[in-house]
């Protein structure tokens, strides 16, 4: 690790989930631009669900 620490399995899994969520959100945000308004709203709701989940697991 860059900051000189080490993580246990739970910490590593958490960071992996955050990276994966970030990639998914970036993909959905880029895709949203090409869709109609109704589909954009659906993707926005999906992004919100993902963000809420990541926030919940960080507690």
GUGU-795701 format. One record per residue: residue number from 1; residue in three letters; x, y, z of N, C-alpha, C in turn. Coordinates in nm, 3 decimals. Layout:
BEGIN
PT_num_residuo_neast_nnorth_nup_caeast_canorth_caup_ceast_cnorth_cup
PT_NUM_ALA_X_Y_Z_X_Y_Z_X_Y_Z
...
// end
This chain:
BEGIN
PT_num_residuo_neast_nnorth_nup_caeast_canorth_caup_ceast_cnorth_cup
PT_1_UNK_0.083_-0.118_0.000_0.000_0.000_0.000_0.088_0.125_0.000
PT_2_UNK_0.042_0.226_-0.063_0.119_0.348_-0.078_0.145_0.414_0.056
PT_3_UNK_0.046_0.412_0.144_0.061_0.481_0.272_0.131_0.394_0.376
PT_4_UNK_0.179_0.279_0.338_0.260_0.198_0.427_0.184_0.107_0.519
PT_5_UNK_0.055_0.100_0.507_-0.025_0.015_0.595_-0.062_-0.114_0.525
PT_6_UNK_-0.122_-0.200_0.601_-0.172_-0.324_0.541_-0.318_-0.338_0.582
PT_7_UNK_-0.392_-0.409_0.503_-0.533_-0.428_0.529_-0.561_-0.575_0.554
PT_8_UNK_-0.658_-0.598_0.638_-0.703_-0.735_0.654_-0.796_-0.767_0.537
PT_9_UNK_-0.849_-0.886_0.533_-0.934_-0.929_0.422_-1.056_-0.840_0.407
PT_10_UNK_-1.118_-0.801_0.519_-1.239_-0.717_0.512_-1.206_-0.581_0.451
PT_11_UNK_-1.092_-0.524_0.488_-1.053_-0.395_0.433_-1.024_-0.404_0.285
PT_12_UNK_-0.957_-0.509_0.245_-0.927_-0.529_0.102_-1.055_-0.548_0.022
PT_13_UNK_-1.148_-0.628_0.076_-1.276_-0.650_0.007_-1.353_-0.519_-0.006
PT_14_UNK_-1.350_-0.438_0.100_-1.419_-0.310_0.097_-1.362_-0.219_-0.012
PT_15_UNK_-1.230_-0.210_-0.019_-1.168_-0.126_-0.122_-1.199_-0.177_-0.262
PT_16_UNK_-1.202_-0.308_-0.278_-1.235_-0.367_-0.408_-1.378_-0.331_-0.447
PT_17_UNK_-1.469_-0.338_-0.351_-1.609_-0.303_-0.379_-1.622_-0.157_-0.417
PT_18_UNK_-1.548_-0.070_-0.350_-1.554_0.073_-0.382_-1.501_0.098_-0.523
PT_19_UNK_-1.389_0.035_-0.559_-1.335_0.051_-0.695_-1.435_0.002_-0.799
PT_20_UNK_-1.495_-0.114_-0.774_-1.593_-0.168_-0.868_-1.714_-0.076_-0.881
PT_21_UNK_-1.762_-0.026_-0.768_-1.877_0.065_-0.770_-1.842_0.193_-0.846
PT_22_UNK_-1.722_0.243_-0.828_-1.680_0.364_-0.898_-1.679_0.343_-1.049
PT_23_UNK_-1.630_0.227_-1.092_-1.628_0.195_-1.235_-1.770_0.186_-1.291
PT_24_UNK_-1.858_0.122_-1.217_-1.997_0.107_-1.262_-2.065_0.244_-1.271
PT_25_UNK_-2.046_0.326_-1.169_-2.108_0.459_-1.169_-2.056_0.542_-1.285
PT_26_UNK_-1.926_0.537_-1.310_-1.869_0.613_-1.423_-1.930_0.565_-1.554
PT_27_UNK_-1.943_0.434_-1.571_-2.004_0.380_-1.692_-2.149_0.427_-1.707
PT_28_UNK_-2.226_0.419_-1.598_-2.366_0.460_-1.605_-2.380_0.609_-1.634
PT_29_UNK_-2.293_0.691_-1.575_-2.297_0.836_-1.601_-2.268_0.865_-1.748
PT_30_UNK_-2.171_0.797_-1.805_-2.138_0.818_-1.947_-2.249_0.769_-2.037
PT_31_UNK_-2.311_0.658_-2.002_-2.420_0.601_-2.082_-2.544_0.688_-2.076
PT_32_UNK_-2.566_0.751_-1.962_-2.687_0.831_-1.939_-2.703_0.942_-2.043
PT_33_UNK_-2.592_0.996_-2.090_-2.597_1.106_-2.186_-2.663_1.067_-2.317
PT_34_UNK_-2.658_0.939_-2.351_-2.709_0.892_-2.481_-2.854_0.845_-2.475
PT_35_UNK_-2.917_0.854_-2.360_-3.051_0.798_-2.342_-3.158_0.907_-2.336
PT_36_UNK_-3.282_0.863_-2.350_-3.393_0.957_-2.336_-3.413_0.990_-2.189
PT_37_UNK_-3.497_1.087_-2.162_-3.515_1.139_-2.027_-3.562_1.032_-1.928
PT_38_UNK_-3.655_0.948_-1.970_-3.708_0.843_-1.882_-3.598_0.745_-1.841
PT_39_UNK_-3.517_0.704_-1.938_-3.409_0.611_-1.908_-3.300_0.678_-1.824
PT_40_UNK_-3.279_0.806_-1.845_-3.183_0.879_-1.763_-3.226_0.879_-1.617
PT_41_UNK_-3.355_0.894_-1.594_-3.407_0.893_-1.457_-3.386_0.756_-1.392
PT_42_UNK_-3.405_0.650_-1.470_-3.384_0.514_-1.419_-3.237_0.495_-1.381
PT_43_UNK_-3.147_0.540_-1.467_-3.005_0.527_-1.436_-2.966_0.612_-1.315
PT_44_UNK_-3.025_0.729_-1.302_-2.997_0.812_-1.185_-3.039_0.742_-1.057
PT_45_UNK_-3.154_0.677_-1.061_-3.202_0.602_-0.945_-3.108_0.485_-0.915
PT_46_UNK_-3.061_0.417_-1.019_-2.968_0.306_-1.001_-2.838_0.354_-0.938
PT_47_UNK_-2.787_0.466_-0.984_-2.665_0.523_-0.927_-2.687_0.557_-0.781
PT_48_UNK_-2.801_0.613_-0.750_-2.834_0.646_-0.611_-2.835_0.521_-0.523
PT_49_UNK_-2.891_0.413_-0.573_-2.895_0.288_-0.498_-2.753_0.237_-0.472
PT_50_UNK_-2.667_0.244_-0.571_-2.528_0.199_-0.555_-2.456_0.285_-0.452
PT_51_UNK_-2.472_0.415_-0.460_-2.407_0.506_-0.366_-2.457_0.479_-0.224
PT_52_UNK_-2.587_0.458_-0.208_-2.643_0.428_-0.076_-2.586_0.298_-0.021
PT_53_UNK_-2.571_0.198_-0.107_-2.516_0.070_-0.064_-2.371_0.086_-0.017
PT_54_UNK_-2.291_0.157_-0.094_-2.151_0.177_-0.056_-2.143_0.256_0.074
PT_55_UNK_-2.229_0.354_0.090_-2.231_0.430_0.215_-2.268_0.341_0.333
PT_56_UNK_-2.362_0.251_0.310_-2.407_0.161_0.416_-2.297_0.065_0.458
PT_57_UNK_-2.222_0.009_0.362_-2.118_-0.088_0.398_-1.996_-0.018_0.460
PT_58_UNK_-1.986_0.113_0.444_-1.872_0.184_0.502_-1.893_0.215_0.650
PT_59_UNK_-2.011_0.197_0.699_-2.039_0.228_0.840_-1.985_0.124_0.932
// end
